[in-house]
């Protein structure tokens, strides 16, 4: 009988960029990971980004002030002649002829009117340069500004939920990396005990062969079993190095990390309903969907706001003007109030509103489905933890039986009543049961870490560890 290759037990290990140099507890490793993990740091930066964008929407309530300058080239100078002025009076000047005739002799009056008709005045030259300060202050936008602010707040909430989900995922990863090293060391310890037991068995076989009590093939069987045990022990030691390197990488340390914790189980877990209720009330994935719903609701308000008029104050103050008659006639400043009423809109307002309502409905359905999926996932993980507990407890009697069987086989072999194969099988069976028990304890810890992550109770892991039942070595 032989042990299952330990590589199967390390299937959960995946290399990630992180590390620590001294023996540390799981809680210390968790604190270190939160400080140095790049993916968590990236999500923190994402939260800061959306917080800044949310703050930026506060400025939408403020006026927009711009400094502008324009240079314009006309096809020709803007001029006006006396004749154009006389025509623009609609004959009002000609009606003054009799009155003027009493003052000015008719010949002179005719010459004066003729001279006025030939006079030309330049209103503006061909090249025109102007500059001014302009201000526009929205005072009513149909709720579009508040909708934009609410949507920005929803995006910030979404980013915070993503950070919380990333933190939970890294907690689960750390539990796998950390306790994989502990499990690997446990397997090495078991392999050393097997090697020690088979060494004693080989030595006994050599003595018995020299005394003529057993055949040579029995001694060869004992030596072959020992050689294989040495190979398996070296393989297990390599597995420790691999697992330790992975843990060092995930903690972003340059030296190998030495876990201080041991494999353990708990006698009892809180009721399943407690984990389910806590998960449904705190899981960040649900909060993320709530943030999405908030954004979709804001979109409804923004689209509905397109049906309302937009009211704004505006003003303009001229800073520079050309030295022309037109500039002199133009006022230096002006203020006013404007209203923009949408009559026909080509953005598809009604369909956009319906699309926003559909988005809200979609998020509500996704949230309902997520709650169902979370309930199933928590129940599945809880049952897996219970199964691992039961396996650890149930294998205790198997270990006692395997130890007793090994003693009997060794005694029978020394009396020539049992073969070397029987002793080797008994030794390997004891080791396999112990390894199976350690693996069950490892599976329990992984399930426990997942339950605590889902229910947002990662910081309570130390409490479970304090109330633990240790998985003892052989």
Buried (B, 14 or more C-beta within 10 A) or exposed (E): EBBEEBEEBBEBBEEBEBBBEEEBBBBBBBEBBBEBBEBBBEBBEBBEEBBEBBEEBEEBEEBEEEEEEEEEEEEEEBEBBBBEBBEEEEEEBEEEEEEBEEEBEEEEBEEEBEEBBEEEEEBBBEEBEBEBBEBBBBEBBBBBBBBBBBBBBBBBBBBBBBBBBBBBEBBBBBBBBBBBBBBBBBBBBBBBBBBBBBBBBBEBBBEBBEEEBBEEEBBBBBBBBBEBBBEBBEBBBEBBEBBBBBBBBBBBBEEBBBBBBBBBBBEEBBEBEEBBBBBBEBBBBBBBBBBBBBBBBBBBBBBBBBEBEBBBBBBBEBEEBBEBBBBEEEEEEEEEEEEEEBEEEEEEBEEBBEBBBEBBEBBEEBBEEBBEEBBEBBEEBBEBBBBBBEBBBEBEEBBEEBBEBBEBBBEBBBEEEBBBBBBBBBBBBBBBBBBBBBBBBBBBBBBBBBBBBBBBBBEEBBEBBEEBEEBEEB
